[in-house]
Amino acid sequence: MDFDVTAAWHVASPYAFLSRLRREQPVFRSEHLGAYVLTRYADVRAAYGDPRRFSSRGSLTISRSLTEETRAKLGEHGSFLSSFVANVDPPDHTRLRRSVSRAFTPRAVAALEREFRRLNEELLDRVEPRGEADFVTDLGHEPSVRLTAGFIGVPAADEAFVQARVKDWFQLFLSPQPPERQLELAGSFLTYLDYVDRLVARRRDEPREDFVTLMTRSGLAHREVVELISTILLGGNDTVPNQLGNSVHRLLREGLWPVPDELLAGAVEECMRIDGASLGSFRYAAADVELHGVTIPRGALVLLSSDSAGHDESVFPDPERFVPDRPNADAHLVFGYGIHFCVGAALGRLQLRTALEVLGRRLPYLRLTGGAPSYRRSLVGRGLTSLPVAWTRT
Ligand code: HEM
């Protein structure tokens, strides 16, 4: 048995497999991923916390599965993420992270709550009368996409364009694709890059009160700003809605709907622990690393499985059980750990709590109506492609 993102069982629920790995092969060499996989909580956390031995440099450049032709089309952009903050080590990381963090102060994040609430209410005003919807396409994405676009400084008229391009990009780099589809997605990605490039140039000339403008004044190089903006749009447009969909699915299956106020913060953490939207992060071994009798050779690719860590029975007793008030649920590693800890974690948590609170109040009779949900096939993220729901009183 191996990691296989093309297999439905693996995408939906790899937990029996991960549990066996934690017990029997805590350093697992995956042929399919071409990587070593760490599955125990203590090892995953230690590796996140040790950037000298587990380097982030180039770790997000998952263009390994791209064909020659696609690589040629992408040209220098094949290694596009080479100066993105999550893809570099100190000292570059320290410098980039300092600039980015300036935009994510607790005050700035808290100020977004009202706007996010408004976006959710407004969407529900439109959708609620229908009585049913696909949560993923009709309810889960729009408020986060619009909040992120507004915060970054993408004009409202371009939001749909950006959303579609970001999706294509995610597919190209993070999910295996047939050769013709790769070329198509590469074309879309280049269009997106060009768009962000022009947006950054425009804000340099005509500053506004937004993240793009702030970054153009931060002393970063043009390319660094373009990469940062492109990837932050990805963070906001994709991970939060995926986590929200996974969470709603879980809460409805567990019968915890609407979530009582006093359980909300804990339930969000438990949903992340048990159904995390991020499955883990890649690193390169910067030296030979000895672990549990295995030598991970210098230069090898390593997957730190936060998904498995969140299900590690030595840290989270009875890990397959959903416990909304689990005392240590927030010790999950779904936002990573250490110097690369997710810069948008507070914003992500705020969105999840706010969305669940508004949805619970407006749609108290929400229920699942479809059969088995379908998942996207991705190496690093878990998200539903569809989740049919209804909310009329039965
Ligand atoms: C539930 C939602 C989210 C999840 C699960 C998530 C997950 C992660 C993870 C696992 C990392 C660490 C990557 C690594 O160590 O290699 C990370 C880093 C990062 N995230 Fe998030 N994220 C979320 C939301 C966001 C949002 C809303 C933003 C921004 C608007 C964001 C921006 C970033 C950035 C810029 C980094 C890089 C930080 C660094 O390298 O220092 N994320 N995220």
Residues whose N, C-alpha, C, O or C-beta is under 5 A from the ligand:
A	BS01	HEM	V85 A86 R97 I232 G235 G236 T239 V240 Q243 A277 S278 S281 L333 V334 F335 G336 I339 H340 F341 C342 V343 G344 L347 G348
